[in-house]
Amino acid sequence: MAQLARLDLLVFDDLAIAPTAAQERQDLFELLDDRVGSRSTLITSQMPSSAWHQWLGEPTIADAIMDRLMHGSHAIALKGESLRRGASLA
């Protein structure tokens, strides 16, 4: 966890594709708390950020995680069909 906290850029790809357990929520909170204001975190997800609080489950830790994720964040919402559809994988 300490090594992840020190990375200049931490990427979470496909966040929220599976339910979270209590220990995973706690680990995510601690990791984000160590990084907030000092390191960059990039998140990709097929779930809109407005649904992450519910996905996190437990309201108190979800509030703390969302506060650390959304404070000072920049959101880019992509629209349209996936470019993967119809693309040939040669």
Secondary structure, 3 states (H helix, E strand, C coil): CHHHHHCCEEEECCCCCCCCCHHHHHHHHHHHHHHCCCCEEEECCCCCHHHHHHHHCCHHHHHHHHHHHHCCCCCCCCCCCCCCCCCCCC
